[in-house]
Amino acid sequence: MKPNFGTPLSSADIESGKVFSVSYEPRLEYAWDTGPAIGRYLQELKNGRLVGRKCHKCDRTFIPPRHFCELCFRPADEWVVLENTGTVNTFSICYVTWDMKKLTYPQIPAVIEVDGASEGYGILHLIADVDPNEVKVGMKVQAVWKPAEEREGSITDLKHWSPLK
Amino acid sequence: MRIPADHEHSAWKGNLPFGSFYTVGLAGQAFFEALRDRGEILGARCSKCEWVYVPAALFCERCFAELKDYTPVAHEGDVVSFTLCHLDLEGERLDPPDIVAIVRLDGAQSVLVHRGLGDPSEWSIGARAKVRLRDDREGSILDIEGFELI
């Protein structure tokens, strides 16, 4: 038997109704339970500040906050308000968006170690307002927030990070 | 600095943009053209397995042979199973309930799933049912209104 390589179709075949088709857009809504730690994290983003959780036993402060210390296997002890500044841990310069559009000015996703958290603990976010060639690992940056009335309890309430002035 | 003890962000809500576009395929095309133009329910026969698939299929599920022998089956058959749906997709109560019927049309070995018509209390497994067609057919499974009891 000859292998079946499929049947070529053109847009005209479909638009003219020569080929029958079905299109469907399901409603895929979801609600993800944030839990106490991320719920509080989002609330504090709306307030315009970054918070972490601290474990007294191992003396670590982590962000994003978790309710539980995964090293000591016990509940973390307290909330800590972190600084509005941080250090670039790593970054990437992207001239293509997630949906493959070309960018003249790149997006610069980066892991920012937030001051006040333990060394190596940070969040993935964006760096902007900078010459892409000037971005370096170890560079000091500061958080740039949306105006309070536009904040909604989302990681995008923090617009981006820019070089510390 | 004091941090408020409660928060309002207990759930993160969103939706997934998702769309699908499906062309019915070679056997599907034959099935829907027969349905629209001639009001026939078209099956595909595998002579080796002595099996007739409805709707017509491109391949035999049993021996994987390509199926080219299209054959109309009867508009009547046996109710193999049915379900009474008292809730719609949104969870709203349906009164009377929707009937989803599985019918093996005479001449076919596989079954066809479609809406059941009429009084839900009259439906039973083993009853005889027949296809009710629409007059204004356009090449869709909805060209069949459903099954009605004989």
Interface residues (C-beta under 8 A of the other chain):
Chain A: M1 N4 T7 L9 I14 G17 V19 F20 S21 V22 S23 Y24 E25 P26 R27 L28 E29 Y30 A31 W32 D33 T34 P36 I38 G39 R40 L42 Q43 E44 K46 V51 W79 V81 G153
Chain B: M1 I3 P4 H7 E8 H9 S10 A11 W12 K13 G14 N15 L16 P17 F18 G19 S20 F21 Y22 T23 V24 L26 G28 Q29 F32 E66 G139 S140
